[in-house]
Amino acid sequence: MPNPKGNPDNLEPLQPKGEESLTANLSFRVSERMKEEVKKQDNPAEFCREAIQEKLDKNKKEK
């Protein structure tokens, strides 16, 4: 018997926002203050992805 409180929309796979699928996981340490500032963002995960990509692009241009 299915869960009456379940949401069938949760069964749909997530659609990636960019060209590449987001299957890898990355973990690193930050200060408590930095963690709180990131968590205040509307979409913390996307904020971090964009910040990392921006820095990677900048480093690529410098080389």
N, C-alpha and C positions, 0 to 999 in steps of 0.2 A: 504494500500500500504506500503511495507517495506521501511525502511530508506535506500536510495541509498548509503549513507556514512557509513552505519553500517557494522560491522564485524561479520560474522556468527560464528567465533571462540570464540567470547565472550559469546556465549550461552552455551558453554560446561562447566560443573561444574569443579571447580579446583580440582586437584588431590593432596592429601596430600603427603608430602615427606617421612614421617615416618609411623609407624604402626597406630598411633592414628590420628584421624581427628582433624583439627585445627578449632574448632567451638567456643571456649571460647575467651573472650576478657579481657585483663588485662591493667590497666592504673595506672601510678604512676608518681610522680614529679621527675625531675632531674634538674641539673644546666644547664644554657644555653651552657656552654662550653662542658658538657657531651653530650648534645643533638647534638651539631654540630659535635662532634667526631663520634658519632654513625651514623649520616647521611652521613658521608664520606665513610662508609663501602660500599662494593659492594652490599650487600643485608642486609640492616639494620635490618629488622624483623628477619631474620634467625640468624644474629649475636646476637641479644638479646635473642632469644630462646636458642641458644647454650650456651651463658654465664650463663643464669639462670639454665639450666639443669646441667652444669658443677658444679655450686655452690651447687645445690641440691644433686648431687651425692657425692660431697666432704663431705657435712654435714652428709649424710647417713652413709658414711664410718667411720666417727669420732664417731658415737654413738654406 
